[in-house]
Amino acid sequence: MKKILTLFFVFIALSARSQVLRKRTTMLMGGRFDITIVAADSAAAEMHIDIVIREITRIENLISDWIPATQISQVNANAGIRPVRVDREVFELTERALELSRLTGGAFDISFAAMERIWKFDGSMTTMPSPESVKRSVEKVGYKNIVLNKKNSTVFLRMKGMKIGFGALGEGYAADKCRDMMLERGIKAGIVNGSGDMSVWGKQPDGSDWIIGINDPMDPGDLFAVLPVRDGAVVTSGDYEKFVTLNGKRYSHIINPATGYPATGLTSVTVFGPSAERANGFSTSLMVMGKEAGLRFISRFPEFSCLMITDDGKVFSSSNLDIPGRQ
Protein backbone atom coordinates (compact mmCIF):
# COMPACT_ATOMS: atom_id res chain seq x y z
CA MET A 1 0.00 0.00 0.00
CA LYS A 2 1.47 3.33 -0.98
CA LYS A 3 1.24 6.01 1.66
CA ILE A 4 1.31 9.57 0.37
CA LEU A 5 1.47 11.74 3.44
CA THR A 6 4.09 14.41 3.86
CA LEU A 7 4.71 15.96 7.27
CA PHE A 8 5.77 19.56 7.73
CA PHE A 9 6.72 21.31 10.93
CA VAL A 10 8.80 24.21 12.08
CA PHE A 11 11.87 22.90 13.91
CA ILE A 12 12.10 25.05 17.01
CA ALA A 13 14.99 24.15 19.28
CA LEU A 14 13.74 26.14 22.23
CA SER A 15 10.50 27.97 22.82
CA ALA A 16 9.33 30.34 25.49
CA ARG A 17 7.95 27.32 27.32
CA SER A 18 11.37 25.59 27.26
CA GLN A 19 10.18 22.77 25.04
CA VAL A 20 12.43 21.13 22.47
CA LEU A 21 11.58 19.01 19.46
CA ARG A 22 13.62 16.05 18.34
CA LYS A 23 13.00 13.77 15.36
CA ARG A 24 14.53 10.45 14.34
CA THR A 25 13.96 8.25 11.29
CA THR A 26 14.54 4.50 11.42
CA MET A 27 13.45 1.30 9.68
CA LEU A 28 11.04 -0.84 11.68
CA MET A 29 8.33 -3.39 10.79
CA GLY A 30 9.69 -3.50 7.25
CA GLY A 31 9.14 0.21 6.63
CA ARG A 32 10.13 3.72 7.59
CA PHE A 33 9.18 5.22 10.95
CA ASP A 34 9.54 8.95 11.64
CA ILE A 35 9.35 9.60 15.37
CA THR A 36 8.96 13.16 16.66
CA ILE A 37 8.92 13.98 20.37
CA VAL A 38 8.46 17.32 22.15
CA ALA A 39 9.93 17.31 25.67
CA ALA A 40 11.47 19.55 28.30
CA ASP A 41 15.02 19.03 27.00
CA SER A 42 16.97 17.19 24.32
CA ALA A 43 18.01 14.32 26.59
CA ALA A 44 14.40 13.61 27.59
CA ALA A 45 13.22 13.76 23.98
CA GLU A 46 15.93 11.38 22.77
CA MET A 47 15.29 8.98 25.66
CA HIS A 48 11.60 8.80 24.79
CA ILE A 49 12.36 8.22 21.12
CA ASP A 50 14.43 5.23 22.27
CA ILE A 51 11.43 4.00 24.28
CA VAL A 52 9.16 4.31 21.23
CA ILE A 53 11.62 2.32 19.11
CA ARG A 54 11.79 -0.44 21.72
CA GLU A 55 8.00 -0.62 21.85
CA ILE A 56 7.63 -0.86 18.06
CA THR A 57 10.29 -3.59 18.01
CA ARG A 58 8.40 -5.48 20.73
CA ILE A 59 5.18 -5.30 18.70
CA GLU A 60 6.96 -6.43 15.54
CA ASN A 61 8.26 -9.50 17.36
CA LEU A 62 4.69 -10.37 18.36
CA ILE A 63 2.77 -9.90 15.13
CA SER A 64 5.10 -10.04 12.13
CA ASP A 65 4.12 -12.84 9.73
CA TRP A 66 7.61 -13.00 8.20
CA ILE A 67 9.54 -13.61 11.44
CA PRO A 68 9.15 -17.38 12.02
CA ALA A 69 9.18 -17.18 15.82
CA THR A 70 6.26 -14.74 16.20
CA GLN A 71 2.89 -15.83 17.48
CA ILE A 72 1.21 -14.91 14.19
CA SER A 73 3.71 -17.03 12.25
CA GLN A 74 2.85 -19.94 14.57
CA VAL A 75 -0.86 -19.40 13.90
CA ASN A 76 -0.17 -19.53 10.15
CA ALA A 77 2.07 -22.60 10.44
CA ASN A 78 -0.76 -24.44 12.19
CA ALA A 79 -3.51 -23.51 9.74
CA GLY A 80 -5.86 -26.45 9.28
CA ILE A 81 -4.12 -28.32 12.10
CA ARG A 82 -4.85 -26.83 15.51
CA PRO A 83 -5.67 -23.61 17.39
CA VAL A 84 -2.70 -21.64 18.70
CA ARG A 85 -2.72 -19.83 22.02
CA VAL A 86 -1.56 -16.22 21.75
CA ASP A 87 -1.02 -13.34 24.16
CA ARG A 88 -4.09 -11.31 25.03
CA GLU A 89 -2.67 -8.33 23.14
CA VAL A 90 -2.31 -10.39 19.94
CA PHE A 91 -5.74 -11.93 20.42
CA GLU A 92 -7.42 -8.55 20.83
CA LEU A 93 -5.67 -7.12 17.76
CA THR A 94 -6.79 -10.16 15.76
CA GLU A 95 -10.30 -9.74 17.14
CA ARG A 96 -10.43 -6.11 16.00
CA ALA A 97 -9.07 -7.03 12.57
CA LEU A 98 -11.72 -9.71 12.21
CA GLU A 99 -14.40 -7.21 13.26
CA LEU A 100 -13.12 -4.81 10.59
CA SER A 101 -13.28 -7.61 8.02
CA ARG A 102 -16.93 -8.16 8.94
CA LEU A 103 -17.78 -4.44 8.99
CA THR A 104 -16.40 -3.94 5.49
CA GLY A 105 -17.93 -7.11 4.09
CA GLY A 106 -14.50 -8.41 3.16
CA ALA A 107 -13.23 -5.24 1.47
CA PHE A 108 -10.63 -5.53 4.19
CA ASP A 109 -9.68 -9.11 5.07
CA ILE A 110 -7.14 -10.06 7.71
CA SER A 111 -6.46 -13.31 5.79
CA PHE A 112 -5.27 -11.41 2.68
CA ALA A 113 -1.73 -12.63 3.47
CA ALA A 114 -2.59 -15.95 1.76
CA MET A 115 -3.39 -14.24 -1.55
CA GLU A 116 -1.35 -15.45 -4.52
CA ARG A 117 0.39 -12.49 -6.17
CA ILE A 118 -0.61 -12.84 -9.81
CA TRP A 119 -0.85 -9.12 -10.61
CA LYS A 120 2.42 -7.38 -11.50
CA PHE A 121 2.96 -3.65 -11.10
CA ASP A 122 6.56 -3.44 -12.28
CA GLY A 123 5.78 -2.79 -15.95
CA SER A 124 6.03 -6.44 -16.97
CA MET A 125 2.30 -7.17 -17.12
CA THR A 126 0.71 -6.72 -20.57
CA THR A 127 -2.40 -8.93 -20.49
CA MET A 128 -5.18 -9.63 -18.04
CA PRO A 129 -4.84 -12.81 -15.98
CA SER A 130 -7.42 -15.47 -16.71
CA PRO A 131 -10.59 -15.59 -14.57
CA GLU A 132 -9.48 -19.06 -13.42
CA SER A 133 -6.11 -17.82 -12.15
CA VAL A 134 -7.76 -14.88 -10.38
CA LYS A 135 -10.17 -17.25 -8.66
CA ARG A 136 -7.35 -19.54 -7.58
CA SER A 137 -5.37 -16.58 -6.19
CA VAL A 138 -7.92 -16.01 -3.41
CA GLU A 139 -8.86 -19.61 -2.61
CA LYS A 140 -7.15 -19.45 0.79
CA VAL A 141 -8.50 -15.99 1.62
CA GLY A 142 -11.62 -15.77 3.77
CA TYR A 143 -12.04 -14.17 7.17
CA LYS A 144 -15.08 -16.38 7.87
CA ASN A 145 -12.69 -19.33 8.25
CA ILE A 146 -10.92 -17.74 11.22
CA VAL A 147 -12.02 -19.10 14.60
CA LEU A 148 -11.31 -17.16 17.79
CA ASN A 149 -11.71 -18.62 21.26
CA LYS A 150 -11.72 -15.79 23.76
CA LYS A 151 -11.72 -18.02 26.83
CA ASN A 152 -8.59 -19.88 25.72
CA SER A 153 -7.09 -16.91 23.83
CA THR A 154 -6.59 -19.06 20.72
CA VAL A 155 -6.66 -18.38 16.99
CA PHE A 156 -7.43 -21.13 14.48
CA LEU A 157 -7.39 -20.99 10.69
CA ARG A 158 -9.68 -23.68 9.34
CA MET A 159 -7.95 -24.30 5.98
CA LYS A 160 -4.41 -25.43 5.35
CA GLY A 161 -2.50 -22.73 3.52
CA MET A 162 -4.46 -19.89 5.15
CA LYS A 163 -2.50 -17.00 6.58
CA ILE A 164 -3.29 -13.88 8.53
CA GLY A 165 -1.15 -10.77 8.48
CA PHE A 166 -1.05 -7.31 9.97
CA GLY A 167 0.73 -5.53 7.14
CA ALA A 168 -2.29 -3.25 6.76
CA LEU A 169 -2.88 -2.59 10.47
CA GLY A 170 0.32 -3.27 12.37
CA GLU A 171 2.06 0.05 11.79
CA GLY A 172 -1.09 1.96 12.73
CA TYR A 173 -1.49 -0.14 15.85
CA ALA A 174 2.13 0.53 16.81
CA ALA A 175 1.71 4.27 16.20
CA ASP A 176 -1.41 4.40 18.40
CA LYS A 177 0.20 2.29 21.11
CA CYS A 178 3.29 4.50 21.26
CA ARG A 179 1.21 7.69 21.35
CA ASP A 180 -0.75 6.35 24.33
CA MET A 181 2.45 5.25 26.05
CA MET A 182 4.03 8.68 25.62
CA LEU A 183 0.95 10.42 27.01
CA GLU A 184 1.06 8.12 30.04
CA ARG A 185 4.71 9.10 30.55
CA GLY A 186 3.87 12.82 30.46
CA ILE A 187 5.02 13.54 26.89
CA LYS A 188 2.31 15.94 25.80
CA ALA A 189 3.20 16.33 22.11
CA GLY A 190 4.65 14.29 19.30
CA ILE A 191 4.10 12.26 16.16
CA VAL A 192 4.65 8.60 15.41
CA ASN A 193 4.51 8.09 11.65
CA GLY A 194 4.81 4.48 10.51
CA SER A 195 5.13 4.55 6.71
CA GLY A 196 2.28 7.06 6.57
CA ASP A 197 0.18 5.63 9.42
CA MET A 198 0.38 8.75 11.55
CA SER A 199 -0.67 9.29 15.17
CA VAL A 200 -0.44 12.92 16.28
CA TRP A 201 -0.93 14.50 19.69
CA GLY A 202 -0.38 17.90 21.28
CA LYS A 203 1.20 20.89 19.56
CA GLN A 204 4.54 22.13 18.30
CA PRO A 205 6.85 23.82 20.81
CA ASP A 206 5.60 27.28 19.77
CA GLY A 207 2.01 26.26 20.51
CA SER A 208 0.93 25.91 16.87
CA ASP A 209 -0.78 22.88 15.38
CA TRP A 210 1.11 20.24 13.47
CA ILE A 211 0.72 20.70 9.72
CA ILE A 212 0.54 17.89 7.17
CA GLY A 213 0.62 18.02 3.40
CA ILE A 214 -1.21 15.53 1.18
CA ASN A 215 0.56 14.85 -2.10
CA ASP A 216 -1.33 15.39 -5.33
CA PRO A 217 -1.57 11.99 -7.07
CA MET A 218 -2.14 13.76 -10.41
CA ASP A 219 1.12 15.72 -10.02
CA PRO A 220 3.63 13.82 -7.87
CA GLY A 221 5.86 16.17 -5.94
CA ASP A 222 3.14 18.81 -5.65
CA LEU A 223 0.76 19.20 -2.71
CA PHE A 224 -2.96 18.80 -3.07
CA ALA A 225 -3.77 20.19 0.38
CA VAL A 226 -2.05 21.44 3.53
CA LEU A 227 -4.01 21.34 6.75
CA PRO A 228 -3.58 21.37 10.52
CA VAL A 229 -3.90 18.15 12.48
CA ARG A 230 -4.67 18.10 16.16
CA ASP A 231 -4.97 15.01 18.35
CA GLY A 232 -5.74 12.00 16.17
CA ALA A 233 -4.59 10.00 13.19
CA VAL A 234 -4.15 10.45 9.44
CA VAL A 235 -3.64 7.61 6.94
CA THR A 236 -3.54 7.64 3.13
CA SER A 237 -3.85 4.71 0.77
CA GLY A 238 -3.01 5.37 -2.87
CA ASP A 239 -1.91 3.83 -6.14
CA TYR A 240 -0.45 6.73 -8.07
CA GLU A 241 2.98 5.07 -8.18
CA LYS A 242 1.91 1.41 -8.34
CA PHE A 243 -0.74 0.52 -10.91
CA VAL A 244 -1.10 -1.18 -14.27
CA THR A 245 -3.12 -0.10 -17.31
CA LEU A 246 -4.65 -2.92 -19.36
CA ASN A 247 -6.97 -2.40 -22.33
CA GLY A 248 -7.14 1.29 -21.47
CA LYS A 249 -8.28 0.70 -17.86
CA ARG A 250 -6.24 1.53 -14.78
CA TYR A 251 -5.90 -1.15 -12.07
CA SER A 252 -4.68 -0.38 -8.55
CA HIS A 253 -2.09 -2.45 -6.69
CA ILE A 254 -4.68 -2.65 -3.90
CA ILE A 255 -6.51 -5.93 -4.50
CA ASN A 256 -10.07 -6.71 -3.49
CA PRO A 257 -9.53 -9.79 -1.28
CA ALA A 258 -13.05 -11.02 -1.98
CA THR A 259 -12.64 -11.12 -5.76
CA GLY A 260 -8.91 -11.13 -6.51
CA TYR A 261 -9.28 -8.15 -8.84
CA PRO A 262 -7.59 -4.78 -8.27
CA ALA A 263 -9.51 -1.77 -7.02
CA THR A 264 -10.51 0.73 -9.70
CA GLY A 265 -11.95 4.25 -9.69
CA LEU A 266 -9.97 5.88 -6.88
CA THR A 267 -6.32 6.86 -6.93
CA SER A 268 -6.05 7.89 -3.27
CA VAL A 269 -8.05 7.92 -0.05
CA THR A 270 -7.04 9.80 3.09
CA VAL A 271 -8.82 8.98 6.35
CA PHE A 272 -8.77 11.14 9.49
CA GLY A 273 -9.88 9.86 12.89
CA PRO A 274 -8.93 8.95 16.45
CA SER A 275 -7.07 5.72 15.60
CA ALA A 276 -4.35 5.08 13.00
CA GLU A 277 -5.05 1.35 13.22
CA ARG A 278 -8.68 1.74 12.19
CA ALA A 279 -7.99 4.61 9.79
CA ASN A 280 -5.59 2.32 7.92
CA GLY A 281 -8.22 -0.41 7.63
CA PHE A 282 -10.78 2.13 6.48
CA SER A 283 -8.53 3.76 3.87
CA THR A 284 -7.73 0.40 2.28
CA SER A 285 -11.38 -0.63 2.38
CA LEU A 286 -12.60 2.59 0.77
CA MET A 287 -10.14 2.12 -2.10
CA VAL A 288 -11.72 -1.29 -2.69
CA MET A 289 -15.33 -0.14 -2.23
CA GLY A 290 -15.08 2.85 -4.56
CA LYS A 291 -16.46 6.36 -4.18
CA GLU A 292 -20.18 5.85 -3.66
CA ALA A 293 -20.07 2.76 -1.44
CA GLY A 294 -17.07 4.18 0.40
CA LEU A 295 -18.78 7.46 1.26
CA ARG A 296 -21.85 5.59 2.47
CA PHE A 297 -19.66 3.37 4.61
CA ILE A 298 -17.61 6.13 6.25
CA SER A 299 -20.80 8.07 7.10
CA ARG A 300 -21.59 5.29 9.58
CA PHE A 301 -18.57 6.34 11.66
CA PRO A 302 -18.90 10.08 12.43
CA GLU A 303 -15.60 10.18 14.34
CA PHE A 304 -13.85 9.45 11.03
CA SER A 305 -13.72 11.55 7.86
CA CYS A 306 -12.20 10.99 4.44
CA LEU A 307 -10.87 12.67 1.33
CA MET A 308 -11.02 10.80 -1.99
CA ILE A 309 -9.36 11.54 -5.34
CA THR A 310 -10.65 9.64 -8.36
CA ASP A 311 -8.61 8.27 -11.24
CA ASP A 312 -9.59 11.31 -13.32
CA GLY A 313 -8.60 13.81 -10.63
CA LYS A 314 -12.00 14.64 -9.15
CA VAL A 315 -12.15 15.27 -5.42
CA PHE A 316 -14.79 14.05 -3.00
CA SER A 317 -14.98 14.10 0.78
CA SER A 318 -17.20 12.99 3.59
CA SER A 319 -19.68 15.61 4.77
CA ASN A 320 -17.83 16.09 8.07
CA LEU A 321 -14.47 17.07 6.52
CA ASP A 322 -13.52 20.73 6.09
CA ILE A 323 -10.45 21.43 3.94
CA PRO A 324 -9.25 25.04 4.27
CA GLY A 325 -9.19 26.85 0.94
CA ARG A 326 -11.25 24.21 -0.89
CA GLN A 327 -14.93 24.11 -1.61
C-alpha positions in Angstrom: 0.0 0.0 0.0 1.5 3.3 -1.0 1.2 6.0 1.7 1.3 9.6 0.4 1.5 11.7 3.4 4.1 14.4 3.9 4.7 16.0 7.3 5.8 19.6 7.7 6.7 21.3 10.9 8.8 24.2 12.1 11.9 22.9 13.9 12.1 25.1 17.0 15.0 24.1 19.3 13.7 26.1 22.2 10.5 28.0 22.8 9.3 30.3 25.5 7.9 27.3 27.3 11.4 25.6 27.3 10.2 22.8 25.0 12.4 21.1 22.5 11.6 19.0 19.5 13.6 16.0 18.3 13.0 13.8 15.4 14.5 10.5 14.3 14.0 8.2 11.3 14.5 4.5 11.4 13.5 1.3 9.7 11.0 -0.8 11.7 8.3 -3.4 10.8 9.7 -3.5 7.3 9.1 0.2 6.6 10.1 3.7 7.6 9.2 5.2 10.9 9.5 8.9 11.6 9.3 9.6 15.4 9.0 13.2 16.7 8.9 14.0 20.4 8.5 17.3 22.1 9.9 17.3 25.7 11.5 19.5 28.3 15.0 19.0 27.0 17.0 17.2 24.3 18.0 14.3 26.6 14.4 13.6 27.6 13.2 13.8 24.0 15.9 11.4 22.8 15.3 9.0 25.7 11.6 8.8 24.8 12.4 8.2 21.1 14.4 5.2 22.3 11.4 4.0 24.3 9.2 4.3 21.2 11.6 2.3 19.1 11.8 -0.4 21.7 8.0 -0.6 21.9 7.6 -0.9 18.1 10.3 -3.6 18.0 8.4 -5.5 20.7 5.2 -5.3 18.7 7.0 -6.4 15.5 8.3 -9.5 17.4 4.7 -10.4 18.4 2.8 -9.9 15.1 5.1 -10.0 12.1 4.1 -12.8 9.7 7.6 -13.0 8.2 9.5 -13.6 11.4 9.2 -17.4 12.0 9.2 -17.2 15.8 6.3 -14.7 16.2 2.9 -15.8 17.5 1.2 -14.9 14.2 3.7 -17.0 12.3 2.8 -19.9 14.6 -0.9 -19.4 13.9 -0.2 -19.5 10.2 2.1 -22.6 10.4 -0.8 -24.4 12.2 -3.5 -23.5 9.7 -5.9 -26.4 9.3 -4.1 -28.3 12.1 -4.9 -26.8 15.5 -5.7 -23.6 17.4 -2.7 -21.6 18.7 -2.7 -19.8 22.0 -1.6 -16.2 21.7 -1.0 -13.3 24.2 -4.1 -11.3 25.0 -2.7 -8.3 23.1 -2.3 -10.4 19.9 -5.7 -11.9 20.4 -7.4 -8.6 20.8 -5.7 -7.1 17.8 -6.8 -10.2 15.8 -10.3 -9.7 17.1 -10.4 -6.1 16.0 -9.1 -7.0 12.6 -11.7 -9.7 12.2 -14.4 -7.2 13.3 -13.1 -4.8 10.6 -13.3 -7.6 8.0 -16.9 -8.2 8.9 -17.8 -4.4 9.0 -16.4 -3.9 5.5 -17.9 -7.1 4.1 -14.5 -8.4 3.2 -13.2 -5.2 1.5 -10.6 -5.5 4.2 -9.7 -9.1 5.1 -7.1 -10.1 7.7 -6.5 -13.3 5.8 -5.3 -11.4 2.7 -1.7 -12.6 3.5 -2.6 -15.9 1.8 -3.4 -14.2 -1.6 -1.3 -15.5 -4.5 0.4 -12.5 -6.2 -0.6 -12.8 -9.8 -0.8 -9.1 -10.6 2.4 -7.4 -11.5 3.0 -3.7 -11.1 6.6 -3.4 -12.3 5.8 -2.8 -15.9 6.0 -6.4 -17.0 2.3 -7.2 -17.1 0.7 -6.7 -20.6 -2.4 -8.9 -20.5 -5.2 -9.6 -18.0 -4.8 -12.8 -16.0 -7.4 -15.5 -16.7 -10.6 -15.6 -14.6 -9.5 -19.1 -13.4 -6.1 -17.8 -12.1 -7.8 -14.9 -10.4 -10.2 -17.2 -8.7 -7.3 -19.5 -7.6 -5.4 -16.6 -6.2 -7.9 -16.0 -3.4 -8.9 -19.6 -2.6 -7.2 -19.4 0.8 -8.5 -16.0 1.6 -11.6 -15.8 3.8 -12.0 -14.2 7.2 -15.1 -16.4 7.9 -12.7 -19.3 8.2 -10.9 -17.7 11.2 -12.0 -19.1 14.6 -11.3 -17.2 17.8 -11.7 -18.6 21.3 -11.7 -15.8 23.8 -11.7 -18.0 26.8 -8.6 -19.9 25.7 -7.1 -16.9 23.8 -6.6 -19.1 20.7 -6.7 -18.4 17.0 -7.4 -21.1 14.5 -7.4 -21.0 10.7 -9.7 -23.7 9.3 -8.0 -24.3 6.0 -4.4 -25.4 5.4 -2.5 -22.7 3.5 -4.5 -19.9 5.1 -2.5 -17.0 6.6 -3.3 -13.9 8.5 -1.2 -10.8 8.5 -1.1 -7.3 10.0 0.7 -5.5 7.1 -2.3 -3.2 6.8 -2.9 -2.6 10.5 0.3 -3.3 12.4 2.1 0.1 11.8 -1.1 2.0 12.7 -1.5 -0.1 15.9 2.1 0.5 16.8 1.7 4.3 16.2 -1.4 4.4 18.4 0.2 2.3 21.1 3.3 4.5 21.3 1.2 7.7 21.4 -0.8 6.4 24.3 2.5 5.3 26.1 4.0 8.7 25.6 1.0 10.4 27.0 1.1 8.1 30.0 4.7 9.1 30.6 3.9 12.8 30.5 5.0 13.5 26.9 2.3 15.9 25.8 3.2 16.3 22.1 4.7 14.3 19.3 4.1 12.3 16.2 4.7 8.6 15.4 4.5 8.1 11.6 4.8 4.5 10.5 5.1 4.5 6.7 2.3 7.1 6.6 0.2 5.6 9.4 0.4 8.7 11.5 -0.7 9.3 15.2 -0.4 12.9 16.3 -0.9 14.5 19.7 -0.4 17.9 21.3 1.2 20.9 19.6 4.5 22.1 18.3 6.9 23.8 20.8 5.6 27.3 19.8 2.0 26.3 20.5 0.9 25.9 16.9 -0.8 22.9 15.4 1.1 20.2 13.5 0.7 20.7 9.7 0.5 17.9 7.2 0.6 18.0 3.4 -1.2 15.5 1.2 0.6 14.8 -2.1 -1.3 15.4 -5.3 -1.6 12.0 -7.1 -2.1 13.8 -10.4 1.1 15.7 -10.0 3.6 13.8 -7.9 5.9 16.2 -5.9 3.1 18.8 -5.7 0.8 19.2 -2.7 -3.0 18.8 -3.1 -3.8 20.2 0.4 -2.0 21.4 3.5 -4.0 21.3 6.7 -3.6 21.4 10.5 -3.9 18.1 12.5 -4.7 18.1 16.2 -5.0 15.0 18.3 -5.7 12.0 16.2 -4.6 10.0 13.2 -4.1 10.4 9.4 -3.6 7.6 6.9 -3.5 7.6 3.1 -3.9 4.7 0.8 -3.0 5.4 -2.9 -1.9 3.8 -6.1 -0.4 6.7 -8.1 3.0 5.1 -8.2 1.9 1.4 -8.3 -0.7 0.5 -10.9 -1.1 -1.2 -14.3 -3.1 -0.1 -17.3 -4.7 -2.9 -19.4 -7.0 -2.4 -22.3 -7.1 1.3 -21.5 -8.3 0.7 -17.9 -6.2 1.5 -14.8 -5.9 -1.1 -12.1 -4.7 -0.4 -8.6 -2.1 -2.5 -6.7 -4.7 -2.7 -3.9 -6.5 -5.9 -4.5 -10.1 -6.7 -3.5 -9.5 -9.8 -1.3 -13.0 -11.0 -2.0 -12.6 -11.1 -5.8 -8.9 -11.1 -6.5 -9.3 -8.1 -8.8 -7.6 -4.8 -8.3 -9.5 -1.8 -7.0 -10.5 0.7 -9.7 -12.0 4.2 -9.7 -10.0 5.9 -6.9 -6.3 6.9 -6.9 -6.0 7.9 -3.3 -8.0 7.9 -0.1 -7.0 9.8 3.1 -8.8 9.0 6.3 -8.8 11.1 9.5 -9.9 9.9 12.9 -8.9 9.0 16.4 -7.1 5.7 15.6 -4.3 5.1 13.0 -5.1 1.4 13.2 -8.7 1.7 12.2 -8.0 4.6 9.8 -5.6 2.3 7.9 -8.2 -0.4 7.6 -10.8 2.1 6.5 -8.5 3.8 3.9 -7.7 0.4 2.3 -11.4 -0.6 2.4 -12.6 2.6 0.8 -10.1 2.1 -2.1 -11.7 -1.3 -2.7 -15.3 -0.1 -2.2 -15.1 2.8 -4.6 -16.5 6.4 -4.2 -20.2 5.8 -3.7 -20.1 2.8 -1.4 -17.1 4.2 0.4 -18.8 7.5 1.3 -21.9 5.6 2.5 -19.7 3.4 4.6 -17.6 6.1 6.3 -20.8 8.1 7.1 -21.6 5.3 9.6 -18.6 6.3 11.7 -18.9 10.1 12.4 -15.6 10.2 14.3 -13.8 9.5 11.0 -13.7 11.6 7.9 -12.2 11.0 4.4 -10.9 12.7 1.3 -11.0 10.8 -2.0 -9.4 11.5 -5.3 -10.6 9.6 -8.4 -8.6 8.3 -11.2 -9.6 11.3 -13.3 -8.6 13.8 -10.6 -12.0 14.6 -9.2 -12.1 15.3 -5.4 -14.8 14.1 -3.0 -15.0 14.1 0.8 -17.2 13.0 3.6 -19.7 15.6 4.8 -17.8 16.1 8.1 -14.5 17.1 6.5 -13.5 20.7 6.1 -10.5 21.4 3.9 -9.2 25.0 4.3 -9.2 26.9 0.9 -11.3 24.2 -0.9 -14.9 24.1 -1.6 
